[in-house]
Amino acid sequence: MKSPSLLLSVTPIFVLIGFLFLNVIYFDDPLGGANQIALMITATISGIIAGVHHVKWKTIQSKILSMINSAMPAILILLLIGALSGTWMLSGVIPTMIYYGIKLMSPSFFLVASVIICSIVSVATGSSWSTIATVGVAIIGIGNAFNMNTSIVAGAVISGAYFGDKMSPLSDTTNLASAIAGTDIFTHIRYLLYTTTPTYLITLVIFGVIGLWYHNSTEISDTDMILSGIESTFHITPWLFLVPTLLAFIIIKKVPPVPAMLVGIGLGVLFALIFQGQLINSLIQGEQFSNAYQLIVQTIFGRMKLSTGAPEIDSLLSTRGMEGMLNTVWLIIMAMIFSGVMEAGGFLKRISEALLSFVKSDTSLISTTISTCILFNITSCDQYLSIVVPGKMTQQIYKDRELKPEVLSRALEDSATVTSVLIPWNTCGATQARVLGVATLDYLPYCFFNLISPVMNIFITSINYKIRRIHHHHPKINS
C-alpha cells in the first residue's frame, strides 16, 4: 500500500474540527450525541479515503475492533464510577466530605480554602463539572459576600476542581488518558504526582498571597443553609470517612481498578444501610420507591435526586449512576472507531512521521504532545478528543524512544485535561463560564493550576527528572 500524503492524512481531522465547531454553535449539549455523530461521519469519510487507497474493509474492521477492545477497561471503569458515585451519595460519604470541607472555610484563607475544598470534592466525585456547578457556585456566592473579585474566586474554584479531574481515579479523563496511552490508572496517577504536586503547591502559595490583600472580616453566612441542608438530610459522622480510607488503602495495595471499584460500591451500599436508614425510609415513604432494594439498585444504575430544602446543594446531591456515563462511553466508542479507521488507512502513522520531524529530544517530544493537545482543545472544542487523537498520533513515537506509557499519559493529562476550561468555545470553557457567571477570558488569568501544569511538565522533562524508560533485559551469555 502506498503511503498517503500528509494533506490527505490530516483532511479527516480538519473535517472533524469543522463538524465539532458547528455542534458547539447549534447544540446546547454536543456530548449528548452531536459529537458522536460527527465522529461517525468523519470515520466514514476516512474509510472512503482508505478504500480508494486499496485498504480492505477487513483490515479497517479488524483495526476498529482492536481499538474498541483497548478502550474496554476504561469503559468498564466508567460504568462502575457511575455506580460508585450513586452509592457514595446515598451512604452520605460525599455529603460528609463536603460538610467537613465547608467547615474548614475561614475568611482569611478563603481563596486557599476554596482551592482545597474544590479539590476534595472533585477527587471524591471525579467530576470537575459537578464540583464547579455545585460547591463552586456556593463559593462564588461567599466570595461576593466578601466583596472579592469574582474572576479570582472563579480561578480558585476551577484550579481546585481540575486538580480532582486530573488526579481522581473516578475521573473519566484520568481513565481515558491512561487507557489511550496503555498504562494502568493507578500507575498513571502516582506518576502524575511528580508534576502535579509542585504545580498545586505553587497555586496555593499564589492564592495565599492574593488572599492577604483582602482584609475583610465579613462573617460567612451562605454556608449555614448548605450545612443545615446536609445535616437535615444525612446522618453526618466521621465514621463515613472509613469508606474512602479503605478504598485508598486498597488502591495503595495495588489492587486492580475494577475489583477496587466493586469494593467501593459494596462499601457504599453497606454504609448506606448502616448510617442512612432514616433517609432510605423517608425516600420509601415518599413513594418514590417501594423498598430499599429498589432504591439501592436505582441508585447504582440510574438517576437519583435528593431534596434537602437547600437549592444550592440539591443539584450536588443528584447522581446519574451508570446511565449518566453512557454518553461518555458512546463518545469513546465513536472516537475509537475514528482512530481505528485513521490507523488502518495509515493516516495516523503519516501525521506521526510529520510530528517526529520536530522531535529531537524527550523535551521536544513532550512539548510537541502538549502543544498538539492544546491545539486540539482550541480546534476540536472537546476535552476527550484532545486526549484521544493526539494520544493515538504520538503513542508509537514514545515506544520508539523507549519511554514508558505513563510518560505519554501524564503529558496528555497535564495539557488536554486542564487547558480545555481556558478556551471560550470549548465545551468545558463554555459550560463553566455559564455556570459561574464569569466570562472564560476573565477567569483565565487566575486559573493558576491549569496554566502552570503544561509548563511544569515541560520543565520536569527538561531537567530529566523521573523520566521512566523501558529497560530491555538481555540474557547473560556464560563464557
Secondary structure, DSSP 8 states (H G I E B T S, - for coil): -----HHHHHHHHHHHHHHHHHHHHH-S-GGGTHHHHHHHHHHHHHHHHHHHTT--HHHHHHHHHHHHHHHHHHHHHHHHHHHHHHHHHHTTHHHHHHHHHHHT--GGGHHHHHHHHHHHHHHHHS-HHHHIIIIIHHHHHHHHHTT--HHHHHHHHHHHHHHHHHH-TT-HHHHHHHHHHT--HHHHHHHHHHHHHHHHHHHHHHHHHHHHH--------HHHHHHHHHHHHS---GGGGHHHHHHHHHHHTT--HHHHHHHHHHHHHHHHHHH-HHHHHHHHHTTS-SSHHHHHHHHHHS-B----S-HHHHTTT-B-TGGGGHHHHHHHHHHHHHHHHHHHTTHHHHHHHHHHTT-SSHHHHHHHHHHHHHHHHHHT--HHHHHHHHHHHHHHHHHHTTB-HHHHHHHHIIIIIHHGGGSTTSHHHHHHHHHHTS-HHHHGGG-HHHHHHHHHHHHHHHTT-S--B----------
